[in-house]
Amino acid sequence: KEFKILPSTDPSSSHFNSINIKGHYSTKTNSNACFNKIYAFGDSYTDTGNAQLLDSSKNLKKGQEKPNNGWLLIDFVRDALNISSLPPYKSVNANFSSGVNFAMAGATVFTVEFLSQHNKINSTLMWKDGYHSFQTQIEWYNKFVSDIACRGKNNESCKADMENSLFWVGEIGIDDYVRALRSKVSLRWIKDMAMAHTARLLATLLDSGAKYIVVEGLPPLGCYPFAKSSRHFVKDDMNCNAKINRVTKAHNHDLQDMLESFRRRKGANVTISYADYFDAYKVITGNLNKFGFEDAFKACCGHHRNKILNFSFKILCGMSGAETCRDPDSYIHWDGIHLTEAMYRQLSEFFLHGNFCKPSFIHLIRVKKGLLRA
């Protein structure tokens, strides 16, 4: 095992520093017992089993819950909060006492009807036909609240329970940007749709009593192997696909404006934190050796047709002909679309212990404990 200490990027949070171990490790902080439940939403970057349970993914092997080599960001989050498990919503006879993961791999802001009418969009990609839009997660959540979480409770006691939970909203829109890359669908239109879905989800959560919410921005998708696999693209200062990164930045800009509007409306009653995925990713890829990585762009699991990126849309990780690297911990990208456990580990350090959440996760914890005003 390789041990290394990663200092926090926030000078005020030195007591949140922890030791990283290549493999599963504990990031227990003084946030222990602050939340006893998490409700998670998002796509394959957050899904811990819904797609597998619904048999909706082409490249998930039998028994494989996630499209990467181990823990996702949400796994490190719930571990830091000393929550032992976060079962997917579609689990049969699951114990939901510690919360629920509603995230669904392949979730889109496109409706199923839209995708069926526009056959030039890569509507299946690595998913089977049984994909779901983000509206499905809102419907799942509402059903869970009425049938399980708040069954037999009055409105006041139901909201009180939700007020003590952490709501984690993963990326919304990535699957749509990926699917539309080789189509004529406007990326700006996708951005607007993603904002509308995010606003609808946040309104639903806040109406149900949510007070502590973290919303992830998008990473620089133009730096992912799938985006760099195009034959011709203009490079930006990160040596990535400039067009896609411009859209990503615009998405994140609009998302932050939206979150601020929700903060103004709710005032001190809620704490909504923005997780700056873009800048966290940029810092890590700009300091590969410091964080134990060797390559910023190559996929660990993929097809060698493209030797530089180890990625092919025709032969994805998990399909016949794909091969896996020997040391996934030295890679940032798992399959060209998803990240490795090692990368999620570093991102969790930044989000939970550093200043890449705005306001910081430490601030959110202190508000929850009554030590600060929102």
C-alpha positions in Angstrom: 0.0 0.0 0.0 1.1 3.5 -0.7 0.4 6.1 2.0 0.4 9.8 1.3 -1.0 12.8 3.1 -3.0 15.3 1.0 -3.1 18.7 2.7 -6.4 20.5 2.5 -6.6 23.4 0.1 -8.5 25.3 2.7 -6.2 26.6 5.5 -9.1 26.8 8.0 -9.7 23.1 7.7 -6.4 21.5 8.6 -8.2 19.2 11.1 -10.0 17.6 8.1 -6.8 16.3 6.6 -6.7 12.5 6.2 -4.4 9.8 5.0 -5.0 8.4 1.5 -4.4 4.7 0.9 -4.5 3.1 -2.5 -7.5 1.0 -1.9 -10.6 1.6 0.2 -9.9 3.9 3.2 -11.8 5.9 5.7 -12.2 9.7 5.5 -14.0 9.9 8.8 -14.2 13.6 9.9 -15.8 15.5 12.7 -18.9 15.4 10.4 -19.6 12.0 11.9 -23.2 11.7 13.0 -24.0 15.0 11.4 -26.2 13.3 8.9 -27.7 9.9 9.2 -29.3 9.8 5.8 -28.2 10.8 2.2 -30.5 11.1 -0.8 -28.5 10.9 -4.0 -29.4 11.8 -7.6 -27.5 11.8 -10.9 -26.3 9.6 -13.7 -23.7 6.8 -14.0 -21.2 8.9 -12.0 -23.4 8.4 -9.0 -25.4 5.3 -9.7 -24.5 2.4 -7.4 -26.8 -0.2 -8.8 -30.1 1.0 -10.4 -29.0 0.5 -14.0 -27.7 -2.9 -13.1 -30.9 -3.9 -11.3 -32.9 -2.7 -14.3 -30.5 -4.4 -16.7 -30.2 -1.3 -18.8 -26.5 -1.2 -19.4 -24.6 -3.0 -22.2 -21.2 -3.0 -20.7 -22.0 -3.9 -17.0 -21.0 -7.5 -16.5 -23.3 -9.7 -14.4 -23.1 -8.7 -10.8 -21.2 -5.4 -11.6 -23.1 -2.5 -10.1 -21.0 0.4 -11.4 -19.3 1.3 -14.7 -15.8 1.7 -13.2 -13.3 -0.3 -11.0 -14.7 0.4 -7.6 -16.0 3.2 -5.4 -17.7 6.3 -6.8 -17.6 9.8 -5.4 -20.9 9.2 -3.5 -19.3 6.1 -1.8 -16.5 8.3 -0.4 -19.1 10.9 0.7 -21.2 8.4 2.6 -18.1 6.8 4.1 -16.9 10.2 5.4 -20.3 10.6 7.1 -19.9 7.2 8.6 -22.9 5.8 6.7 -22.2 2.2 5.9 -24.4 1.8 2.8 -26.6 3.8 0.4 -28.8 1.3 -1.4 -30.1 2.0 -4.9 -33.8 2.7 -5.1 -34.6 -0.4 -7.2 -33.1 -2.7 -4.6 -35.5 -5.4 -3.4 -36.2 -5.5 0.3 -33.4 -3.0 1.0 -33.0 -1.2 4.3 -33.4 2.5 3.5 -32.8 3.8 7.0 -29.5 5.4 5.9 -31.0 7.0 2.7 -31.5 6.1 -0.9 -29.6 6.4 -4.2 -31.9 7.4 -7.0 -29.2 8.0 -9.6 -29.5 6.1 -12.8 -26.7 5.4 -15.3 -27.8 6.7 -18.7 -30.3 9.2 -17.3 -30.9 12.0 -19.7 -32.6 15.4 -19.9 -33.9 14.2 -23.3 -37.3 12.5 -22.9 -37.7 9.0 -24.2 -40.1 10.4 -26.8 -37.5 12.9 -28.1 -34.8 10.2 -28.4 -37.2 7.9 -30.3 -38.0 10.6 -32.8 -34.3 11.6 -33.4 -32.6 8.5 -34.6 -29.5 10.3 -35.6 -28.7 10.8 -31.9 -26.7 8.0 -30.4 -29.6 7.1 -28.2 -28.3 3.8 -26.9 -24.5 4.2 -26.9 -23.5 2.0 -23.9 -27.1 1.6 -22.7 -29.9 -0.6 -23.8 -33.3 0.7 -24.9 -34.6 0.9 -21.3 -33.1 4.3 -20.5 -34.8 6.9 -18.3 -34.9 10.7 -18.2 -34.2 12.6 -15.0 -37.9 13.0 -14.5 -37.9 9.3 -13.5 -35.8 10.1 -10.5 -38.2 12.9 -9.4 -41.0 10.4 -9.7 -39.1 7.8 -7.7 -38.3 10.3 -5.0 -41.9 11.4 -4.6 -43.1 7.9 -4.5 -40.5 7.0 -1.9 -41.4 9.9 0.3 -45.1 9.2 0.2 -44.9 5.4 0.4 -41.9 4.8 2.7 -40.1 7.8 4.3 -43.2 9.7 5.4 -45.8 7.0 5.6 -47.9 7.5 8.7 -46.3 10.9 9.4 -47.9 14.3 9.3 -46.4 17.0 7.0 -44.5 18.6 9.8 -42.7 15.5 11.1 -42.0 14.4 7.5 -40.3 17.7 6.7 -38.3 17.5 10.0 -36.9 14.2 8.9 -35.9 15.6 5.5 -34.3 18.6 7.1 -31.8 16.4 8.9 -30.7 14.6 5.7 -28.0 15.4 3.1 -29.1 15.7 -0.5 -26.4 15.1 -3.1 -27.2 16.0 -6.7 -24.7 14.5 -9.2 -24.1 15.7 -12.8 -27.2 16.3 -14.9 -26.7 16.5 -18.7 -23.5 14.5 -19.3 -25.3 11.6 -21.0 -27.1 14.1 -23.3 -23.9 15.9 -24.4 -22.2 12.5 -25.1 -25.1 11.2 -27.1 -25.5 14.3 -29.2 -21.8 14.7 -30.1 -22.2 13.5 -33.6 -25.7 14.9 -34.2 -27.1 18.3 -35.2 -28.8 18.8 -31.8 -27.7 22.1 -30.3 -25.5 21.7 -27.3 -26.8 25.0 -26.0 -30.3 23.6 -26.1 -29.1 20.6 -24.1 -27.7 23.0 -21.5 -31.0 24.8 -21.2 -32.8 21.5 -20.8 -30.3 20.5 -18.1 -31.0 23.7 -16.2 -34.7 23.1 -16.4 -34.4 19.6 -15.0 -32.0 20.7 -12.3 -34.4 23.5 -11.2 -37.3 21.1 -11.2 -35.4 18.6 -9.0 -34.2 21.2 -6.6 -37.8 22.7 -6.2 -39.1 19.2 -5.5 -36.4 18.6 -2.8 -36.9 21.9 -1.2 -40.6 21.6 -1.1 -40.2 18.2 0.7 -38.1 19.8 3.4 -34.5 19.6 2.2 -32.2 22.1 3.9 -28.7 20.8 3.0 -27.9 20.2 -0.6 -24.7 19.7 -2.6 -25.0 20.1 -6.4 -22.1 19.0 -8.6 -21.1 21.0 -11.6 -19.8 19.2 -14.7 -16.1 18.2 -15.2 -14.2 19.4 -18.3 -15.8 16.9 -20.6 -13.6 18.1 -23.5 -10.7 16.4 -21.7 -12.3 13.0 -21.6 -11.1 10.3 -24.1 -14.6 10.2 -25.8 -14.3 13.9 -26.6 -10.7 13.8 -27.7 -11.3 10.8 -30.0 -12.7 13.1 -32.7 -10.4 13.4 -35.6 -10.4 17.2 -35.7 -11.0 19.5 -32.9 -9.6 22.9 -31.7 -7.6 22.5 -28.5 -7.9 24.8 -25.5 -5.3 25.6 -22.8 -5.8 22.2 -21.2 -5.0 20.4 -24.6 -8.6 19.4 -24.7 -11.6 19.8 -27.0 -12.3 23.5 -26.8 -15.8 23.4 -28.1 -17.1 20.9 -25.5 -15.3 22.6 -22.7 -16.8 26.0 -23.6 -20.3 24.3 -23.3 -19.3 22.8 -20.0 -18.2 26.1 -18.6 -21.4 27.8 -19.8 -23.3 24.9 -18.2 -21.5 25.5 -14.9 -21.9 29.2 -15.1 -25.7 29.0 -15.5 -25.9 26.3 -12.8 -24.2 28.6 -10.3 -26.5 31.4 -11.2 -29.5 29.1 -10.7 -28.2 27.9 -7.3 -27.7 31.5 -6.2 -31.3 32.4 -7.2 -32.5 29.5 -5.0 -30.4 30.7 -2.1 -31.8 34.2 -2.4 -35.4 32.8 -2.3 -34.8 30.5 0.6 -32.4 32.7 2.6 -30.9 31.3 5.8 -33.3 28.4 5.8 -31.2 26.3 3.4 -27.6 25.7 2.5 -27.0 24.9 -1.1 -23.3 24.2 -2.0 -21.9 24.0 -5.5 -19.2 21.3 -6.1 -16.7 22.8 -8.5 -15.9 19.6 -10.5 -14.2 21.5 -13.4 -11.6 23.3 -11.3 -11.0 20.3 -9.0 -10.3 18.1 -12.1 -8.1 20.8 -13.6 -5.9 21.0 -10.5 -5.5 17.2 -10.3 -4.7 16.8 -14.0 -2.3 19.7 -13.9 -0.3 18.0 -11.0 -0.4 14.4 -12.0 2.7 13.2 -10.1 1.6 14.9 -6.9 -1.6 12.9 -6.9 -0.1 9.6 -8.1 -1.3 9.6 -11.7 0.6 8.9 -14.8 -1.7 10.0 -17.7 -4.3 12.7 -17.9 -6.2 11.4 -21.0 -5.7 7.7 -21.6 -8.5 5.2 -20.6 -7.5 2.2 -18.4 -10.1 -0.1 -19.9 -10.8 0.1 -23.6 -9.6 -0.8 -27.1 -6.1 -0.2 -28.4 -7.4 0.9 -31.8 -6.6 4.4 -30.6 -3.2 3.8 -28.9 -3.0 7.3 -27.4 -6.5 7.3 -25.8 -7.2 3.5 -25.6 -10.8 4.4 -26.5 -13.3 3.4 -29.2 -17.0 4.0 -29.4 -17.4 0.7 -31.1 -15.5 -1.4 -28.5 -16.2 0.0 -25.0 -14.9 -1.4 -21.8 -16.8 -4.6 -20.9 -17.3 -5.5 -24.5 -15.4 -8.3 -26.4 -12.0 -7.0 -27.5 -11.6 -4.5 -24.7 -8.6 -4.8 -22.3 -7.9 -3.4 -18.9 -4.6 -1.8 -17.7 -2.5 -3.3 -14.9 -2.7 -0.4 -12.5 -6.0 1.5 -12.5 -4.9 3.6 -9.6 -2.4 5.4 -11.9 -5.2 6.3 -14.4 -7.7 9.2 -14.2 -10.0 7.7 -16.7 -11.5 4.3 -16.4 -13.3 3.6 -19.8 -13.1 7.0 -21.6 -16.4 8.1 -20.2 -16.2 7.4 -16.5 -13.4 8.0 -14.0 -11.4 5.5 -11.9 -11.9 5.0 -8.2 -8.5 6.6 -7.6 -9.8 9.8 -9.3 -13.0 9.8 -7.3 -11.0 9.4 -4.1 -9.0 12.6 -4.9 -12.1 14.5 -5.9 -13.8 13.5 -2.6 -10.8 15.0 -0.8 -11.2 18.3 -2.6 -15.0 18.5 -2.2 -15.2 17.3 1.5 -12.0 18.7 2.9 -11.0 21.5 0.7 -12.4 24.7 -0.8 -13.8 23.2 -4.1 -17.4 23.3 -2.7 -18.9 26.8 -2.5 -19.8 27.3 0.3 -17.4 24.7 1.6 -18.7 21.3 2.8 -17.1 22.2 6.1 -19.2 25.3 6.2 -22.3 23.2 5.5 -21.4 20.9 8.4 -20.9 23.8 10.8 -24.3 25.2 9.8 -25.9 21.9 10.4 -24.4 21.7 13.8 -25.6 25.2 14.7 -22.1 26.7 14.8 -22.8 29.1 11.9 -25.6 30.8 10.1 -26.3 29.7 6.5 
